[in-house]
Amino acid sequence: MDCIFCKIAVGDIPADIVYEDDEIMAFRDLDPQAPVHVLIIPKKHIASLDDADGQGELLGYLMQKTHEIASLLGLKTGYRVVNNCGDDALQTVKHIHFHLLGGRKMGWPPG
């Protein structure tokens, strides 16, 4: 297993975990871009949204839990959820993940 997020999901690499259940995990980003910046991943390895055919139930669950995680982190006035898919979007870890960012007013456009 070469995937760093898979290693975090099974506990081989430590992370500052803010939420975990049988299907997903959320942990603080090592290079935060906002006062609150966590990564939310499925524990099952899926490389990107391009590889997520047939995973609608799992991804729907992950997105539903995102609101709960945002609430746990005190993001009452808003938050942003970002997914980078592919090299041009700067997806650096080939394990689908969503950035949950908040704790400040966000700008637009984001990229």
C-alpha positions in Angstrom: 0.0 0.0 0.0 1.7 3.2 -1.2 -1.2 5.6 -0.6 -0.6 7.9 2.3 -4.3 8.4 3.0 -4.9 4.6 3.1 -2.0 4.4 5.6 -3.6 7.2 7.7 -7.0 5.4 7.5 -5.6 2.1 8.9 -3.5 3.9 11.6 -0.1 3.3 10.1 0.6 7.0 9.9 -0.6 9.3 12.7 -3.0 12.2 12.0 -4.9 14.8 14.0 -8.3 13.0 13.5 -11.4 15.1 14.2 -13.9 12.5 13.1 -13.9 8.8 12.3 -16.5 6.1 11.7 -16.4 2.8 9.8 -16.6 4.4 6.4 -14.9 7.8 6.5 -12.3 9.8 8.4 -11.6 13.5 8.8 -8.2 14.9 9.9 -6.4 18.3 10.0 -4.4 19.3 6.9 -0.7 19.6 7.6 -0.5 22.8 5.5 -3.8 24.6 6.4 -5.1 27.2 4.0 -7.7 28.5 6.5 -8.0 28.6 10.3 -10.0 25.3 10.0 -8.8 23.0 7.2 -9.5 19.3 7.4 -9.4 16.6 4.8 -12.4 14.2 4.6 -11.7 10.8 3.0 -13.5 7.5 2.5 -11.5 4.7 4.1 -12.0 2.7 0.9 -9.3 3.7 -1.7 -10.8 5.5 -4.6 -8.2 7.5 -6.6 -10.4 10.4 -7.7 -13.9 11.4 -8.7 -13.0 10.0 -12.1 -12.7 6.6 -10.5 -15.9 6.8 -8.4 -18.3 5.0 -10.7 -20.7 2.9 -8.5 -19.6 4.7 -5.3 -22.6 7.1 -5.1 -23.8 5.8 -1.8 -20.4 6.1 -0.1 -19.8 9.6 -1.5 -23.3 10.7 -0.6 -22.7 9.5 2.9 -19.4 11.4 3.0 -21.0 14.6 1.8 -23.9 14.2 4.4 -21.3 13.8 7.2 -19.4 16.9 6.0 -22.2 19.1 7.6 -21.8 17.2 10.9 -18.0 17.6 10.8 -18.4 21.3 10.1 -20.7 21.7 13.1 -18.3 19.8 15.3 -15.6 22.2 14.3 -17.7 25.3 15.1 -18.2 26.5 11.5 -21.5 28.2 12.1 -21.2 31.1 9.6 -20.2 29.1 6.6 -17.5 26.8 5.1 -16.2 25.7 1.8 -15.8 22.1 0.5 -13.2 21.6 -2.3 -12.3 18.5 -4.3 -9.3 18.6 -6.6 -9.6 16.0 -9.4 -6.5 15.3 -11.6 -3.2 16.9 -12.2 -4.4 20.2 -13.6 -6.5 20.7 -10.5 -3.3 19.9 -8.4 -4.6 16.7 -6.9 -1.4 15.6 -5.2 -2.7 12.6 -3.3 -4.4 10.0 -5.6 -7.0 9.1 -3.0 -10.3 11.0 -3.3 -10.5 13.6 -0.6 -12.5 16.8 0.2 -11.0 19.9 1.8 -13.3 21.4 4.4 -12.2 25.0 4.9 -13.6 27.7 7.3 -13.0 30.0 10.2 -12.7 33.1 8.0 -14.5 34.8 5.1 -13.6 33.1 1.8 -12.7 35.0 -1.3 -13.9 34.3 -4.9 -12.8 33.2 -7.4 -11.0 30.4 -5.5 -8.3 29.5 -8.0 
